[in-house]
């Protein structure tokens, strides 16, 4: 635009100078003619000298006025003719800027910078129109995908077990909610899963059978839809196996073989599974490369800090179909809590990439509280720690407390 303004200014100046020279030349020529005629008239008749001089002065004055009027008219028409296309072009450009990409641009027939500007702006207008149409298609597709992911998220979360506030079993092993808190087969359980995206790869589950509580927690490598599919498959395999088999090592090996089958993308799952005898407190567990759970208040009264459950870290699921898995036995005392989690908890980061860490987690754990209260307290502590930093990984926790 700067070059166009400079070009227009140069052209206007050149034409004005040309017009002034021409008009002044004509005026001089006409004025000289009048002077010669007056001089001849004076030579022929001296009496008319004074009258001739006066008429000549009046004529020159009128001629000068006429010349100025003529120059003004010519200048106005010249400037209007040169500026009018730019004004019209500016109005059309304003319409385009306001979103009307179909606005008609004034055609420029002159072979100058205005014509170059017309062609450049016309090309840009057509390009913007194409991009807007492509953007509409992309946004529509994005909306469709987001809708499908929202449905997938609802389906995934619906696969997680419903959380009873407290669960008590009869001595006979028949399960029921509520009942006498004095029974030694009762337990409290609560879980929480917050995916980093619409769908995630974390999982947890539990079921009660024959007076025993079977539970698991896991973390699928990667994120998004592939991880969510593996998560759903792992949950289904756990429920099938735990409904018929008591040996946690065999259940873990069964899930591992199925995970390895057709696993061309090399997705693996860190997995921890346990079985708690609600009557005796006997805990059998198997660790497939997952974070060690934390035991709180196991026969030592109320304590603010717990200790890690020392379970052998076997290979994660999906790494090797002939991997072997060992189980270990512990005793969970009445009132003790077993806290399980994924690395999305300890690796939760601030904007400065500072992690929440195991020490902060230990400081938040305390005995004598319910499972839901414990998890909600830790969740609040994590949110307060990370602040406005985006969630980088799925955050999953599962707490089990023997009553």
N, C-alpha and C positions, 0 to 999 in steps of 0.2 A: 504493500500500500504506500510505503514511503517513496518507492521509485515511481509509482503512478502519480502521486502528488507532485513530485519534482518534475516529471515529464509534462504534466498538465500546466504547471506554472511556467515552464520554459516555452511551451507552445503559445500560451496566452500572451506572455511578454513579447514574443517574436511578432505575433499578429498585431498586437497593439502598436508596436513601434512601426510596423509596416503601414498600418492604416493611418497613423499620425503623419508619417512622411508623405504619403500620397495626398492626404487631405490638405496638408500645409503647402505642398507643391501646387495643388490646384488653386488654393487660396492665393498664393503668391502670383501665380499666373494671371488669375482674374484681377487681382489687385493691381498688378502692373499694367494690365490693359486699361483699367479705369483711370489710372494715373496718366497714362499717355493720352487718352481721350480728353481728360480735363486740361492737360497742358496745351494740347492743340487748340482746344476751345478758347483758352486764355490768350494764346498767340493771335488768334483770329479776332478776338473781341476782348480787350483788356477790361471792359466794364464788368464782364462776367467772372472776373478772377475770384473775387471774394465768394460769390455764390458757388462757383465750382469747387473751391476749397472746402466749403462747408458741406456740400453734397458728397464730395469725395470722403470726408471724415465720417459722415453718417453711413455711407455705403460700406466703408471698411469695417466700421463697428458692427453693422448688421451681418456682414460677411463673417466676421470673427465669431459672433454669436451663433450663426448658422453652422459654422464649422464645429464649434464645441458641441452643439446639439447632435450633429451628425456623428461626431466621434463617440458621444455617449451612447447613442442608439446602437451603433456598430459594436461597441465594446460589450454592451449588455447582451446583444444577440450572440456574439461570439462566445462569451463566458457561459451563457445558458446552453448553447449547443455543445460545448465541451464538458460541462459539469452535469448536464441532465442524465447521460447514461450512468455516470458514477452514482448519482442520487438514486436512480431507479434500481441499480444493482445493489446498493446498500440496503434498500427496503426489502428486496428479495432475500438478501443474506440474513437480515433480521428474522424473517419468517422461518428460514432454515434453522437458525439458532434456537428458535422457540419450539422446534420439533416438527415443523411442516416440511418434511423432506421432499414433498411433491411440488413445492413452490416453483413457479415458472421464472426462469432467469431471463432478463432482457438480452436479446441478441445484439451483439456488437459486430458491426461491419467494417469498422476502421482497422487498418493494419498497424496496430500499435500495442502498447502494453495492456490496454483495456481488453483487447481481444484475447491476449494470453491469459489474463486474469479470468475471463469468461470460461475459457476451455478448462483451466485448472479447477475452478470452482465447480463447474459442471461435472467433471470427473469425480471430485470429492463428494458431491451430492449423491451421485449414483452409487459410489462405494459405501457411503453411510447408509443408504437405503438397503443395500444388500446385507450389510452387517446387522442392521436392525432386524431384518427378517430372519437371518440366521440366529440372532440372539433370542428371538421369540421362540424359535424351534427348540433351542438349547434349554431355555427356561421351562418350556412345557415338558421336555424330557426330564429335566431335573426335578420338577414337581412330581412327575409320575414316579421317579425312582425314590424320592423322599417319602412319598406316600406308601410305596411298597416296603421301604425300610422301616417305617413306623409300624406297619402291620407285622413285619418280621420281629421287631422289638417286642411288641405285645405278645406275640406267640412265644418268643424266647423266655420272657419273664413269666409267662403263665406256666412254663414247664418247671419252674422252681417250686419247691414244696411250700404249702401254706404254713404260716407261722402261728402255732397255738401259743398263747402266753405262757401256759404251763401244761405239762402232760403228766398224768399219773396212771400207773398200771396196777391192776389187782395182783394179789399174790399168785393167783392161778395163771397169770400171764395174759388174761383177757384184757385188751386195751380199752381204756375209756378216758375221757377228759373229765377233770374235776376229781372229786373223791377225797379221801382222808389223807392229809399231808403226812401223817405218821407212817404211812407205808414206805418201805425202803426201796420200792421199785419206781419211784417217781423221778422225773427229770424235767429240766427247763432247757429250752433250745430256742435260738433265734439266729437268723441269717440275714445278710444284706449284700446286694450286688448292685453296683453303680457302673454301667458301661461307659467307657471313654467316648465311644461313638454310638450310632443308633443301635448297633448290635455289637456284641463282644464275644470273647473266648473264655471268660471265667465261668466257673460252675460250682455249685454245691448242691448237696441233696442229703436226705436221710429218710429212713423208713424204720418202722418197728415191727418185729416179727418174733413170736415165741419168747417174749420177755427180753428181747435183745434190741438194742438200737444200732442200726447200720448207718454209717454216715461217710461222706466224702467231700473233698474240695479239690479243685483243679484249676489249672491255667494253661490254655492252649497257646502255642506260639503264634505270633502274628495277631492281626486284628481284622475287623470287618466281617464280611459274609463268610469267607472260607473258615475262619476261626469259629464263627457261630454254628456252622454246620457240624464241625467236629465236636463242638461242645454238646450239641443236641444228641449226636450219636453216642458220645461217652455217657451221658446221663441215661439214655435208654439201656445201654449195656449194663450199667451199674444196677439199675432197677431189676433187670431180668435176672442177673446173676445173684444179687443179694436176696432175691425172693426165694431162692432154693438152696444156696450154698452158704455154709457158716465160715469156711476157711477164707480169711481176708487175702492171704497170699494167692490162693487159687483164683479168687475173684479178680484180683489185680492182673494176674497173668492172662486170664481170659479176655479182659478188656484190652490188654496190650496186643494180643494176637489179632484181635479184630481191628485195632487201630492201625497195625502194620500192614494189614491186607489192603492192597491197592493204594498204598500211601506214596504215590509217585511225587508228590510235592514236598515230601519229607517234613510234614507237620508233626510236631510232637506235643505231648501233654505232660506237664508236671502234675502229679496226682498224689493225694494222701487219702487213705481209707482206714476206717476203724470200725470195730464192733464192741459195744459196751454192754456187758451183762448188767441189767438194771437191778438185779437182786444182789449180786455179790460185788459189783463194782469192778469186775475183771475187764480190762481193756486190752484188746488185741488190735494191733495196727500195722500197716505196711506203708512205707514211704517210697514213692516213685519219683525221686528227684525234686520234691516239693519243699517249701519252707517248713522248718520244724515248728510244730504247734507249741504253745506255751501253757503250762499247767499253773493254776493259781489256787493257793490255799489247800493243797493236798495233805490234809492231816496236820497242818502246822498252824491252824488258826487263821485269823484274818491277816492278810499280808498285802502290802501295796505292790511289791514286785514278785514276779513269778520266776519259773525256770523253764528252759526249753526241754521238750520231750526228746530224749536221746534215741531217735529211731534211725536205723541204717538207711542212708540215701541210695536207693537202688536206681537203675536207669529209668528215665522218663518213659511214658507210654509212646509207642510208635517208633522207637529207635531201632530195636532189634526184636524180631518175633520169637527168638529162642532165649530171651532174657529171663533170668530167674529172680524171684522176689521173696525176700525173707520177712517174716513178721516177728514182732516183739510183744511181750506181755507186760502189762503194768496193772496197778490197782488204783482206781480213782476213789478217793475217800468221799463220804457224804459231805456235801457242801462245797466240794472242789469243782473248779471250772476248767474246761479244756477250750482254749482259744485258738482257732485256726484262721489263716488269712493267706492272701496272695501277695506277691511282691509289689502290687500296685499300692499297698498300704505303706510299707517301709520306704519305697522309692518315690513316693509323692513329692514333687519338687516345687519350690518357689520359683519366681521369675529369675532369681539369681542362681538357679540350678542347685539349690541346697536341699538335700533329701530329709524326709521326716525321720527315718532311721529307727533302729531297734531300741535305742536308749529312750527316745521319746515315747515309743510304744509301751515299753516297760513301765514308764512313769505314769501312764494312763490306766494301767491294769490294777484292779483292786478286788480283793475277795469280799464275799458277803453281799454282793449286788446281783440283781437279775441279769440274764443274758441280754435282753433287749436294752436295758439301761446301760450296760457296759459298752455295747456296740454303738449306741447313739452318742455316748460320751466320747468315744474315740473318733467317730465321724465328725463331730463338732471340732475336736482338737485338730484333725487333719485340715478341715476347711479354714480354720483360723490360721494354721501354719502356712498353707500355700497362698492364701489371699486371693488375688485376682488372676493368678496363673492358671492357664488352661489345664484340664485334667489330661495327663499324658498316658495313663494306663487304666485298665479296669480295676475297680476297687471292690474287693469281696472279703467278707468276714463271716465266720460261723462260730458261735459260742454254744457249748454244751455244759450244763451244770447238773451234777447228780444231787438230788434232794435227800 
